[in-house]
């Protein structure tokens, strides 16, 4: 494999691995928010922001963890046939289907970018009583979709290397 591809794979994998490891701890943030929600509803006045903030934390946790999950191969697969295939055949199949994933993610990114630009232009807020700005979570979603596309390309290059019998 050319040096530029090996360098690309190393950088993308390192960024997504570090980000994924960091984002794993966001589950504790979400649990803390929900715990405060329970405590405030029981002993104090209920907080308006807790449910929506927990949803935003979950979206960030889920979306920013996606590239790392793809890197680890922990995404959902139909193992009816795939599980019995050789590593080379799996690499061929993955190298082909990654283009479907990239197309899907590209459509998501396009829609997300349109929605994010609308949120920024019109200062969009949620329709709840708390009324938080929507653009921060939309930017987070666009960033994570972009990182997922980069990781999908990295996986493609690794599959091509596996087909050729070369290591990256």
Buried (B, 14 or more C-beta within 10 A) or exposed (E): BEEEBBEBBEEBBEBBBEBBEEBEEBEEBBEEBBEBBEEEEEEEEEBEBBBBBBBBBBBBBBBBBBBBBBBEEEEEEEEEEEEEEEEEEBBBBBBEEBEEBBEBBEEBBEEBBEBBEEBBEEEBEBEEEEEBEBBEBBBBBBBBBBBBBBBBBBBBBBBBBBBEEEEB
